[in-house]
Amino acid sequence: MITSFEGSFLLHHTKNKGDIAATKAIADLTLKGYLILTPVVCEHLPFDFVAYKDNKFYRIQAKYAGDNRVVNRTIWVDKKGIHQKKYQVGDFDYYAVYLPDIDKVVYPSVNFSGCYITTKVPNSATPFYWWEDFIDFTEDAPKRTYKEFGVDLTTRKVNLDSRIHTRKVKRPSKAELQKLVWEKPTTQIAKDFGVSDKAVEKWCKVYGVEKPPRGYWVKKVYEKI
């Protein structure tokens, strides 16, 4: 049985970690150009704050992941003891998971609830989620394997020359991308960089780059005829 003192200590300890995660996430998102909105009246919402950018709102649940696990439930303590409740898909949009071992915040969607996000390449053939795939708000991410990082499971050594970096293409700067989207269609930009159209769309979203309106390139073609 948990005493009131133990319950209070657990709540205080958990809240401290939660505050650290939220503070780190707010600082990171602010640097990325998001406006942060925090609840003033209600303290019982299933999310900690809201990030706003480009006319879109993102409900964020901040978590401290000392073991790299995306926590799938909330815990609170009252006079009746410790309570737990699993998060539901509609509770929020994205996690802001603070990874203390590398001092980074990653942003998996609520659909990644309960998964592990790896910061060190494991000596195992089991596929894993890699933290660099979640540095922006992420709905989908591939599972990586040790081979992509040049790991030799026989010697347990890493061959850096054979490592396939998770971000294979260097993203253009905001100024460069802003210039490019008005010079050529997204499909052509994607082809030039060797990425998908979706990747270019994501770059624009992250930077807050304004793209030409629908029909812009068709109109340009007719103007040349």
C-alpha positions in Angstrom: 0.0 0.0 0.0 1.3 3.5 -0.9 1.3 6.0 1.9 0.3 9.6 1.4 3.9 10.7 1.7 5.0 8.2 -1.0 2.2 9.3 -3.2 3.1 13.0 -2.8 6.7 12.2 -3.5 5.8 10.3 -6.6 3.6 13.1 -7.8 6.2 15.8 -7.1 8.9 13.7 -8.9 6.7 13.0 -11.9 5.7 16.7 -12.1 9.3 17.9 -12.0 10.2 15.7 -15.0 7.0 16.7 -16.8 7.9 20.4 -16.3 11.4 19.8 -17.7 10.0 18.1 -20.8 7.5 20.9 -21.4 10.1 23.6 -20.9 12.5 21.9 -23.3 9.7 21.4 -25.9 8.4 25.0 -25.7 12.0 26.4 -26.1 12.6 24.1 -29.1 9.3 24.8 -30.8 9.7 28.5 -30.3 13.0 28.4 -32.0 11.3 26.6 -34.9 8.9 29.5 -35.3 5.8 28.2 -33.4 3.7 30.3 -31.1 2.9 28.5 -27.8 -0.5 28.7 -26.1 -0.8 27.3 -22.6 -4.0 26.6 -20.7 -4.9 29.3 -18.1 -8.1 28.0 -16.4 -8.3 24.3 -17.0 -5.5 22.1 -15.6 -7.1 18.8 -16.5 -6.8 18.8 -20.3 -5.3 15.7 -21.9 -2.6 17.9 -23.5 0.0 20.3 -21.9 0.0 23.2 -24.4 -0.8 24.1 -28.0 1.7 25.0 -30.7 0.5 27.3 -33.5 2.0 28.0 -36.9 0.7 28.7 -40.5 -2.9 28.8 -39.3 -2.6 25.3 -37.8 -2.9 24.3 -34.1 -1.1 21.3 -32.7 -2.2 19.9 -29.3 1.0 18.7 -27.5 1.5 16.3 -24.6 5.0 16.7 -23.2 6.8 13.7 -21.7 10.2 13.0 -20.1 11.5 9.7 -21.5 14.5 8.6 -19.4 14.1 5.1 -20.8 13.2 6.3 -24.3 9.7 5.0 -24.1 6.8 7.1 -25.3 4.5 6.9 -22.3 1.0 5.7 -23.2 -0.8 6.8 -20.1 -1.2 9.6 -17.5 -0.7 9.0 -13.8 -2.0 11.1 -10.9 -2.2 10.8 -7.1 -5.0 11.8 -4.7 -6.2 10.8 -1.3 -7.6 7.6 -2.8 -4.2 6.5 -4.1 -2.5 6.3 -7.5 -4.6 6.4 -10.7 -3.7 5.7 -14.3 -5.5 6.3 -17.6 -4.4 5.3 -21.0 -4.3 8.0 -23.7 -6.8 7.9 -26.5 -6.1 8.8 -30.1 -8.3 11.9 -29.8 -6.7 13.2 -26.6 -3.9 15.2 -28.4 -2.1 15.4 -31.7 1.6 14.9 -31.0 3.9 14.1 -28.2 6.9 16.3 -27.3 9.2 13.6 -25.9 12.3 14.9 -24.1 15.2 12.5 -24.4 17.6 13.4 -21.6 20.5 11.2 -22.7 21.0 13.4 -25.9 19.2 16.5 -24.6 16.8 16.5 -27.6 13.0 16.8 -28.0 11.2 14.6 -30.6 7.6 14.8 -31.9 5.9 11.5 -32.7 2.2 11.6 -33.2 -0.2 10.1 -30.6 -0.2 6.9 -32.8 3.3 6.1 -31.5 2.0 5.8 -28.0 3.9 3.1 -26.1 6.7 2.7 -28.6 10.5 3.2 -27.9 12.6 5.8 -29.7 16.2 4.8 -29.9 19.1 7.2 -29.5 21.9 4.6 -29.7 22.2 1.9 -32.3 21.4 -1.4 -30.6 23.5 -4.5 -31.1 20.5 -6.4 -32.3 18.8 -7.4 -35.5 15.5 -6.1 -34.2 14.2 -3.1 -36.1 13.8 0.1 -34.2 12.6 3.7 -34.4 15.4 6.3 -34.6 15.2 9.6 -32.9 16.3 11.7 -36.0 13.2 10.6 -37.8 11.0 12.5 -35.3 12.7 15.9 -35.0 9.6 17.5 -36.6 5.9 16.7 -36.1 5.8 13.1 -37.4 2.8 11.0 -38.5 4.8 8.2 -40.1 8.4 6.9 -39.6 10.2 3.8 -40.9 11.8 1.3 -38.6 15.5 1.2 -39.0 18.0 -1.7 -38.8 21.5 -2.0 -37.6 22.7 -2.3 -41.2 21.7 1.3 -42.0 24.3 2.4 -39.4 27.2 0.2 -40.5 27.0 -2.0 -37.4 28.7 -5.4 -37.6 26.9 -7.7 -35.2 29.8 -10.2 -35.3 32.4 -7.8 -34.0 30.0 -5.3 -32.4 31.8 -2.5 -34.2 30.5 0.4 -36.3 31.9 1.0 -39.7 31.4 4.7 -40.2 32.3 4.6 -43.8 29.4 2.3 -44.6 26.8 4.0 -42.4 23.7 5.2 -44.2 22.6 8.4 -42.6 19.0 8.7 -41.7 18.8 12.1 -43.4 20.4 11.3 -46.7 19.6 14.6 -48.3 20.7 17.9 -46.8 17.6 20.1 -46.5 17.9 23.5 -48.2 17.9 26.7 -46.1 14.6 28.5 -45.6 15.7 31.4 -48.0 16.8 28.9 -50.6 13.5 26.9 -50.4 11.4 30.1 -50.5 13.2 31.0 -53.7 12.9 27.6 -55.3 9.1 27.1 -54.7 8.5 30.2 -56.9 10.9 29.2 -59.6 9.8 25.6 -60.2 7.0 23.1 -59.2 7.3 21.0 -56.1 7.7 17.8 -58.3 10.8 19.3 -60.0 12.3 20.4 -56.6 11.8 16.9 -55.3 13.5 15.4 -58.4 16.4 17.8 -58.1 17.0 16.8 -54.5 16.3 13.1 -55.0 13.4 13.1 -52.5 9.6 12.7 -52.7 7.0 15.4 -53.2 5.9 14.8 -49.6 9.4 15.5 -48.3 9.4 18.9 -50.0 5.9 19.6 -48.6 7.3 18.8 -45.1 10.2 21.2 -45.6 7.8 24.0 -46.5 5.6 23.2 -43.5 8.6 23.1 -41.0 10.0 26.4 -42.3 6.6 28.1 -42.8 7.4 28.7 -46.4 4.5 30.0 -48.5 4.0 28.1 -51.8 2.3 29.4 -55.0 -1.5 29.0 -55.1 -3.2 26.1 -56.8 -3.1 26.5 -60.6 -0.1 28.8 -60.5 2.1 26.6 -62.7 -0.6 25.9 -65.2 -1.2 29.6 -65.6 2.6 30.1 -66.1 2.6 27.6 -68.9 -0.3 29.2 -70.7 1.3 32.6 -70.4 4.3 31.3 -72.3 2.2 29.9 -75.2 
